[in-house]
Amino acid sequence: MIALLSNIEMGYDEVGAGTPVLFVHGFPHDRSLWMPQLQGLTVQARCYAVDLRGFGETTAAPPYSMDQYADDLAGLMDVLHIDRAVIAGLSMGGYIALAMWRRHASRVRGFVLSNTRAGADSEEGREKRRTMMKMAREQGSSAVADAMITGMLGKTTRAKRPEIVNGVHRMISSAPVDGVVGGLQAMMDRPDSTPTLATIDVPTLVVTGDEDALIPIEDVRSMHAAIRGSSLEVITGAGHLSNLERPAAFNHLVSEFLARLSFQ
Ligand code: MLT
């Protein structure tokens, strides 16, 4: 479906009934990342999966920023008359979730922060982003997919689940170059969200995979430690895309989290 926001058209899916959950993909994905959640959580949740600007069906020229992405989510919630939602963000989606808290805290019912971290990029990290921007501009998104696919998925998935490897490669290859370049710039420029963590006072589930090679588990642990009352779950045999690599385990965790939320 397409929602008309004040300045962009935003692609999204909506299924299920219950607590609204807004699923926010990472970089450089699109809303199809959340297919297993939209198939598996419809009894407990009204699930929304959105295409961030520059990805999927949400076309918009860069520049982008984490604040802009967060404002888009709040804009979509306005259009769809969602007062508050659980924000479930994976990786860059988690960076956006933390921006959402800074700018639109009253719209947040809780967080699922998956395979993500609070810190900003290091100078070395920024340099890698510049290299990837150049690659995207000169060789297109399929070169980005080739470069990212190994880090994107855990070793178990890479060894045993070729359909997931191929599907993720296809998703990244089909990402518009504008979206890729704009997303890289937005991540490079993002602020350090560490000071934000102590201000979070909504129920928060932190999830990662024990084979995530992109986000060090120490970063995830310190994010969890800094969010009062949060819980941390580490899914075994999953890499950076834990929701896609071990969907049943991921959905079980989210489902239990939503059940607890309904008593709070
Ligand atoms: C993501 O999956 O969103 C990105 O890998 C995050 C990042 O590069 O920092």
Residues whose N, C-alpha, C, O or C-beta is under 5 A from the ligand:
A	BS01	MLT	G26 F27 L90 S91 M92 G93
